[in-house]
Amino acid sequence: MKFKVGVEKRMYATGTVEVDCDNDLQAIRLVQDRIDTGALQTASVEWSDAEYEACSFMTTGDID
């Protein structure tokens, strides 16, 4: 018998968002608040190239 087993390898990207604040803690809180409320969308982020996450290659548990 032959089976098709699902596998995955996760990717991630980091990015930056420019905000005008009085200090670094205020800037982090502002960006997190915008993420939490949906006011900051991924299209507004300056993204780096995506990279594979180390040690993320595994089976998904799906099988056909």
N, C-alpha and C positions, 0 to 999 in steps of 0.2 A: 504494500500500500504506500501511496505517496501523500504527503501532507504539505500544505503551505502554512508555514508558521510566521506570524507577524513579528517583525522586529522594528526597533526604533533607535535613533541616535538623535539626541536633543541638540538644538542649536540655540545660541543666545547672542544678543547684540547689546552693547552699551551705548548710551547716548548722553546728550547734554540738553538742558533747557536753560535759557538765559532769563533771569528775573532781576528786578531792581528791588533790593532790600537793604536794611541797615546793617545786618550781620549775617554770618554764614548759617547759624542755627535758624534764623528767621527764613532764610532762603530755602533750606531743606524742608521746613514745616510748610511753607507756602506751596512748594511743588507737590509734597505728599498730599496736602489738602486738595489741590487741584486734581490729582490722580483719584483720590477717594471719592470726590463728588462728580467725577466724569467731566470736569471742565478742561482737563488736559487730555488731548487725544494723541495717539501715537504718531499721527502725521505731523504734529507740531514739534517733534523731537528730532534733533540732529544726530542721526544714528551712525555708528561705526559699521564696518563690515561684520557680518555674522561669523561666529566661530562655533565649532563643535564643543559641547560640554564634555570635559574629561570624564572617562569611565561611565558614559551614559549609554553605551551600546548594549541593548538587552532585548529580550523577547517581550512582546506586549501581552501575551496570554491568549491572543486570538489565533484561531486555527480553522482552516478550511479543508 
